[in-house]
Amino acid sequence: MMADSVSLATDAIYLADQYSTAEKLRIRQEAHARYSERTEDFFAWALALLDLSAGQVVADVGCGPGAYHPLLHAAGCRTIALDASPGMTDETQHQARQRQLDVHAIQARAEALPLRSASLDRLLANHMLYHVSNQAAALAEMHRALKPGGKVLLATNAPDAGDVLYLAHCTAAQTLGYTPAPRVTSRFHLGHLSLVQEYFPDAQVHVYHDAFLFPTLDAALRYYASGIIDLIEGASPGGSHVQRLLPAMRIQLQDKVDSEGRLRVPKDAGCFVARKQ
């Protein structure tokens, strides 16, 4: 069952702050690349589940800055990149030109894909459905655009991914008199198999167990400040709460770092994979 659509996850101001440029997303992607306990690349692990082959037409819905596109290009696929944010489509097209990738970027909402019915061999929607107000419409559109026999991959987090940071954030926020907001991924996580199966009945869950190993508290706080810090009810992104929460979070986490010599933050993720009947 879908979560309440009234959420920061779908708030226009929050989304503009997060995705009008690639800066905050890049900080998070760099943290995953530098501090992940598991050395295998998540992007490669996920795409291996899609049985890619040369000549396939692949849509990347909610493409962000195009992290999957070099791998799709290497597999010989033609990529159509779609994102609601013009900042993300501009970044994706810029990256594609620089790397000479076969990518065509289009600004579009997941609920209204400008794609012909049964025109895609594969479709990706990675860590983005929690930002879609009408998830049912988006999933219906994905199903419509896929060819019969085409495969879909929907990546997201486990329900408790990042609990170490999020729960510390909640405690720090409450200590300062703020009301913490639900995490954005609460609207679509690996527990939402029944929702996906309404549109793709044979969908299965594939889990990728992993954790951050932050060597310093500063490294963890840089990641925290790129997104979780703004999960405050009624606060503007980047507002006065930021300068108050950072030292409060340091107090919450310092003992753990001192005792363990690092900060381990479990962050299981994964994806739903299905074939259109």
Order of alpha helices (4+ residues) and beta strands (2+ residues): alpha-alpha-alpha-beta-alpha-beta-alpha-beta-beta-alpha-beta-alpha-alpha-beta-beta-alpha-alpha-beta-beta
